[in-house]
């Protein structure tokens, strides 16, 4: 296990931490032939869509409700995901729902940038 080090420099404190758990987890993925998905330059930007989805869920559902039990939270989140996928139009999908795009292979999604020209 590599210890965490704090080094003092004239420009301030530089904290350099190496966590062995991350290395162990990465090694387990590699041994299992799991392809670790990263952006072309090695930045983990592939999860931006997931981050946006969770932000939307929090602001449109979770923060607006006071779930009394985990069962109630599960039921309401299940209903919200149905709404999100089947009824809520998405600007990035040309104001179609994800279900409409998924189940209709021939739908061409308009490019919003072309509409501005």
C-alpha positions in Angstrom: 0.0 0.0 0.0 1.4 3.4 -1.0 1.0 6.0 1.7 -0.6 9.4 1.1 1.9 12.2 1.0 1.5 16.0 1.6 4.3 18.1 0.1 4.7 21.8 0.9 5.7 24.0 -2.1 6.1 27.7 -2.5 2.9 27.7 -4.6 0.9 26.0 -1.9 0.3 22.6 -0.6 0.3 19.8 -3.2 -1.6 16.8 -2.1 -0.6 13.6 -3.8 -2.6 10.5 -2.8 -2.4 7.1 -4.2 -5.2 4.8 -3.1 -4.4 1.1 -3.4 -8.0 0.2 -3.7 -8.3 2.0 -7.0 -5.3 0.1 -8.4 -6.8 -3.2 -7.1 -10.2 -2.5 -8.7 -8.6 -1.5 -12.0 -6.5 -4.7 -11.9 -9.6 -6.8 -11.3 -11.3 -5.3 -14.3 -8.2 -5.9 -16.5 -7.9 -9.5 -15.4 -11.6 -10.1 -16.2 -11.0 -8.6 -19.7 -13.3 -5.7 -19.0 -12.6 -2.8 -21.3 -12.2 0.4 -19.2 -14.0 3.1 -21.1 -12.3 6.4 -21.3 -12.3 9.4 -23.6 -9.6 9.5 -26.3 -7.2 11.5 -24.2 -7.7 9.4 -21.1 -10.4 11.6 -19.5 -13.4 9.9 -18.0 -16.0 11.9 -19.9 -18.0 8.8 -21.0 -20.1 9.1 -17.9 -21.3 12.6 -18.7 -24.7 11.3 -19.9 -25.1 9.3 -16.8 -24.3 12.3 -14.7 -26.8 14.4 -16.6 -29.5 11.7 -16.1 -28.9 11.6 -12.4 -29.0 15.4 -12.1 -32.3 15.4 -14.0 -33.7 12.7 -11.7 -32.7 14.6 -8.6 -34.2 17.9 -9.7 -37.4 16.6 -11.4 -38.2 13.8 -8.9 -36.1 13.2 -5.8 -35.8 16.8 -4.5 -39.6 17.4 -5.0 -40.7 14.4 -2.9 -40.3 13.4 0.7 -40.2 9.6 0.5 -41.3 8.0 3.7 -40.0 4.5 3.0 -37.6 2.8 0.6 -40.5 1.0 -0.9 -42.2 4.4 -1.7 -39.0 5.8 -3.1 -38.7 2.7 -5.3 -42.3 2.9 -6.6 -42.1 6.6 -7.3 -38.7 6.3 -9.0 -40.0 3.4 -11.1 -42.9 5.6 -12.2 -40.5 8.5 -13.0 -38.3 6.3 -15.2 -41.4 5.3 -17.1 -42.3 8.9 -17.6 -38.7 9.9 -18.5 -38.3 7.1 -21.1 -41.9 7.0 -22.5 -43.5 10.4 -22.1 -40.9 13.2 -21.6 -39.6 14.7 -24.8 -35.9 15.3 -25.0 -34.5 18.3 -26.9 -31.3 16.3 -27.8 -33.5 13.7 -29.4 -35.4 16.1 -31.6 -38.2 16.4 -29.0 -38.9 12.7 -29.2 -38.9 10.4 -26.2 -36.1 7.9 -25.7 -38.6 5.0 -26.2 -39.6 6.5 -29.6 -36.0 6.7 -30.7 -35.1 3.2 -29.4 -38.1 1.4 -30.8 -38.0 3.1 -34.2 -34.7 2.3 -35.9 -35.3 4.5 -38.9 -36.0 7.8 -37.1 -33.4 10.4 -38.0 -32.8 12.8 -35.1 -32.6 16.4 -36.4 -29.4 18.3 -35.6 -30.5 21.4 -33.6 -27.5 23.3 -34.9 -28.7 23.0 -38.5 -32.0 24.5 -37.5 -30.2 27.7 -36.5 -28.7 28.2 -40.0 
